Amino acid sequence: MPYRWNDRKDVDEAIVVVMNTVDQGQEIRGWLMRTMQQAIYDSDPQLAEYFFRELERHKPGALKYFRKPTF
């Protein structure tokens, strides 16, 4: 998983990883947390917004793990 998202496909893959992790009853932390947070901050702001929109749509309970940047 890249530290920077280049397109929506990268974000979609990240969403699937988050969904699978939560569905398995695991918390988002460690390397996964750092990787996701790095991608949120280093990627195009539109892709970060897309990440939060899609996460809210598919797994709103997982939003608590991520800090939404202010652009």
C-alpha positions in Angstrom: 0.0 0.0 0.0 1.5 3.3 -1.0 2.2 6.1 1.5 0.7 8.5 -1.1 -2.5 7.8 -3.1 -2.1 8.5 -6.8 -5.7 7.9 -7.8 -9.1 6.6 -6.5 -8.0 3.0 -7.0 -5.3 3.4 -4.4 -7.9 4.9 -2.0 -10.4 2.1 -2.8 -7.8 -0.4 -1.9 -7.0 1.3 1.4 -10.8 1.4 2.2 -11.0 -2.4 1.6 -8.0 -3.0 4.0 -9.7 -0.8 6.7 -13.0 -2.6 6.2 -11.5 -6.1 6.3 -9.5 -5.2 9.5 -12.6 -3.8 11.2 -14.7 -6.8 10.1 -12.2 -9.1 11.7 -12.7 -7.4 15.0 -9.3 -5.8 15.0 -8.4 -2.2 15.8 -6.6 0.1 13.3 -3.2 0.8 14.8 0.5 0.3 14.4 1.8 0.2 10.8 -1.6 0.3 9.3 -2.5 3.5 11.2 0.8 5.1 10.3 0.5 4.1 6.6 -3.1 5.4 6.3 -2.4 8.7 8.2 0.7 9.3 6.0 -1.3 8.7 2.9 -4.1 11.1 4.1 -1.6 13.9 4.7 0.7 13.4 1.7 -1.9 12.7 -1.0 -3.9 15.2 -3.1 -6.5 16.8 -0.8 -9.3 15.6 -3.1 -8.2 12.0 -2.6 -8.1 12.5 1.2 -11.6 13.8 1.0 -12.7 10.9 -1.1 -11.1 8.5 1.5 -13.2 10.1 4.3 -16.4 10.1 2.1 -16.0 6.5 1.2 -15.1 5.4 4.7 -18.1 7.2 6.1 -20.3 5.4 3.5 -18.9 1.9 4.0 -17.5 1.8 7.6 -18.5 4.9 9.5 -17.3 3.4 12.8 -13.8 3.4 11.5 -13.7 7.2 11.2 -12.6 7.4 14.8 -9.2 6.1 13.9 -8.3 8.8 11.5 -7.7 12.6 11.8 -9.2 14.6 9.0 -6.7 17.3 7.8 -7.8 20.8 7.4 -7.1 22.2 4.0 
